[in-house]
Amino acid sequence: MSLGQQSPVDPPPVGTLTTATISSVTSIDNSRSGTVTAHMKEYNLNTYKHHLLGDYTPSIRSVGTLDSYTTRNGELEHRNGKRRFDRTSKKNFVPQLADIERREDNLRRIAHAVADMSESPSAGEADTYRHAPENSSSTSRGDTLPFSDPEDLAAFPASDHHHIAKSQKNFVYLPHHLHRHQGDPALKDFLPKLQTHLLACLRDNLTATNNTFTESDRRDLIIENDRIYSHQFLRINYTTYDVRRGQDLVNPSTERCDIMMLANEGLHTSDTSDNNTTGRLFWYARVLGIYHANIVDLRNGPLAIPRRMEFLFVRWFGRDPEWKAGWTVRRLDQIGFVPESDPDAFGFVNPGDVIRACHLIPAFAKGRTNLLLGKSKIARPSGACDDWERFYVNRDVTICLPEHLSTDLSSVLDKIC
């Protein structure tokens, strides 16, 4: 057989159909019955999508819409596991992976805390600088505790003059506090005044001034950890006019923050009339903060035990020298804030020197002024930019007489009132 000549048993060329192929295709077509059409899907409310329609809105509010989420985070998380695995010994690696993950989480928390310190107080100071909710009854200042987080008002002996909580949960770190409120007139010479007050209490020098103690004396005074601990309440036991026990609660975050103390002015003079202008019997102040600190006096040795000392940070009121008051002229005493130009406009008070809280009535006719103090977040309520120019000291004496008291005594007490 020559080349190019096709053998009768060779397969047919590609693209040609044989009789057997045509017959097989025909048999397949004949085996199908009916016409091929799309499958009908009826509408059905009982599906999972319609069942969850009521959860769409809360789910979107909780986790966002579908286009705000990506599975990439989860898909890439396996890289962290591989990276941590390379740091293990490859033997019993599961506990090692857990330790590595925990250490990384702790370092992450520390990094976040350090970053937050540059803009806001630390975790412990956050309670100290927290503000009360803004409402008509709140006078929250920059360093007072919120009324919504009250301290425990446990009972204390009636023989004690006052009570301040023992808690050290809420503290003020002095370097951070003074830097944070730098330029606030209320904190001018805050630390020297505090040191002078504490030294005066330690050394029983009640007439001490900033120039009384030397730098050596101040170096002997150590405020433990540079912290003063803030409190919300000061409770004072006092004797009422009818010789009974009474108790006042002072809270710098509310309007109940004014106190009165005995003054040394005028006590040496024999003039006891209502129009005595040479002195006064009482001093008045507004409490801006209630604190205690743990103080170490190095005069007692380098290993001296810290001593708890309580003090109040106050804004002083001064008397109006041109105002005459008393029973004779039938007018209440009138006082006003000491101007910030006076170095003693702000100071510290020993809680043991407080007689009780007092009620001051703004002199509405005098109006308000911002000339007594510049912008201050410490001395004024949140959002306030001025003060009442004058206040009246309310002499509210309420005496409840028992029924068995004689008529003569009752008439005398009526005259006193």
Buried (B, 14 or more C-beta within 10 A) or exposed (E): EEEEEEEEEEEEEEEEEEEEEEEEEEEEEEEEEEEEEEEEEEEEEEEEEEEEEEEEEEEEEEEEEEEEEEEEEEEEEEEEEEEBEEEBEEEEBEEBBEEBEEEEEEEEEEEEEEEEEEEEBBEBBEBBBBBBEEEEEBBBBBBBBBBEEEBEEEEEEEEEEBBBBEBBEBBBBBEBBBEBBEEBBBBEEBBEBBBBBBBBBBBEEEEBEEEEBEEEBBEBBBBEEBBBBBBBBBBBBBEEEBEEEEBBBBBBBBEBBBBBBEBEBBEEEEEEEEEBEEBBBBBBBBBBBBBBBBBBBEEEEEEBEBBEBBBBBBBBBBBBEEBBBBEEEEEBBBBBBBEBEEEEBBBBBBBEBBBBBBBBBBBEEBEEBEEBBEEBBBBBBBEBEEBBBBBBBEEEEEEEEEEEEEEEEEEEBEEEE
